Amino acid sequence: MEPRSSRPGRAATAAAGDEAASQVTVVMAAPGWRAAVQRPEALARRAAAAALREAGHGGAMTVLLADDAAVKRLNGTHRAKPKPTNVLSFPGGSPGHLGDIALALGVVRREARAGGLRAADHLAHLVAHGALHLLGHDHLLAGQARRMEQAEARIMRRLGRPNPWKGRGP
């Protein structure tokens, strides 16, 4: 993902968090996000900032709000999985830049609909999830998954959004 790939005036930047200086840049690559979620750039910034606060970490990250085709290309190129997925995280390669997150509009909308969720709530959860990955969290092992889910639940509570794990089985 190229953080500066948007047209001028399309990226929004905000300082976030009191514990540590952070910068979250949102790139709107698929305008359909605005039809699916009210003020998606602001929501993505708030969710990323909440994840940084949860981890007590600062730094910069970029969130790409893309369509399925763009995320399919990224997933194929970087993970050899030529299909769209809900969220991808790419760790940063320079000091202070935590990395980049890319979200696929169609996948997020389909997952939200299938789960009986609001698209905005699912977007917030996936941005927080991707940001936690950039901060070193993972969910490959049961203990890791539990800790990551608990952090995501706290982030969503901080955002005033429903716990994405409530009512789900093991």
N, C-alpha and C positions, 0 to 999 in steps of 0.2 A: 504494500500500500504506500502510496506517495502522499504524505500529509499536505503538500502544497498543490495538489492536483485540482483543487476546485477553482472555479472562476472567482475573481475578486468580489468580495462582499458576500460570498456563500459560506465561508467558514466563520464560526463564532468561537471566541475565546473568552475564558473567564478564569479568574483566580478562585481557588476553592480550598476550603479547610482552614481551621485556625491552628491545628497542631503543627502543620508543616506547609510550606509554600508549594502550591500545585498549580498546574495549568492544564486545562482540558480543552482541546480543540476539536470541534465537531465539523465534519465535512459532509454536506448533504449532496450525495451523488445520485440519489433516486428521489425526485420530488414527491413520489407517491406516499412517502412517509408522512407527509403533512395531511393527507386524506385519512390515513390510518390512525394517526396519533396527534392529538393537539399539542403544538409546540414541541416537536420531537427533539430539536437541538437542545432546548433548555432542560428537558427531562433527561437526556443522555448526559449532559454536563452534571446535573445534580446527582445522578446515580453513580457516575464515576467518582465525583468528589466525595460522596458518602462512603464508597469503598476505600478510598484513600484515607479518610478519617478513621474508619474502622480499623485499618491496619496501622494507623499512626505514621503514615508514610507520605512523603511529598514527591514531587517530580512532575514531569509532563507526559501526557499521552494524547493520542489522536483517536477519535471514534469516527469510523466511516459508516454512514447510513447508506447502504447500497441496495441494489436489486439482486435477485437470485443469480443472474448471469455473471455479475462481477464477482460475487462470492464463490461461485462455481469455478471461475478461472483461478482465483486465489487458492482455493482448496486443492485444485488439481496441480497447480504449480508448486505449492509449498508442502502439501501433504500427500501428493499422488492419489488423491481421492476426487476425481472429476465430477463432483456433484455439489449442489449448494448445501450449506449447513446453517444453523441459526447464528452462531457467533464463532469467529476466529480471533485468536490472540497471537500477536507477533511481538516477542520481547524486543526492547530497544537495544540499539547497538552503541549508543553514545551516553556519556555521563549526564544524568539528569532526565534523560528521555526514557521513560519506563517501557514504552512501546506503543503499539497500535492495535485497535480492535476493529473488526469489520462485522457488520450485521446484515443479513439478507431479509429484505422486506417480505417477500412472499413466504418464506419459511416461517418467519416470526408470526405473520398473520395466520397461517394455517395451524401452527402449533397453538396459538392463543385460542382460535376457534375450536379446535379439537379438545382443548383442556377446559373450555368454558371460562376463559380468562379474558380480561380486557387487553387489547394489544398494548396499551400504554404500560400496564403492569408487567407484562411479559418483556417488553423492551427494557424497562428499568431493571428487572431481574437479570436479563442477559448482559446488559452493560456492566452491572455489578459483578457478575460471574466472570466476564472477560477481564475486568480490571483486577480481580483477585488473582487470576492466572498470571497477569503481568507482575504481580507482587509475590509470586512464588507459591501460591496455593495450588493444590491439585486434588484430584478425586479418583486416582487409580486404585488406592487401597481403601478399605472400609473406614479406617480411622481418619484418613485424610478427607474422605468424602463427608463424613459426619461433621468434622470441623469446618469445612467449607460451607456446608449447608447451614450450619449454625451462624456463621458469619453473614451469609446471604440473608438469612431471616432477620438478623439484627439490622442490616443495611435497609432492608425493605421496611422494617418498622420505623427506622429513622426517617424514611421518605414518606411515611404515612400510607404505605401500600401493603396489600395482603402478603402473608407469609407464603412463598411458593411451595413450601414443603408440607404445610399443614394438611392433614388428611391423607397424605400419601403413605403407602405401605413401605416396608423395608427395602 
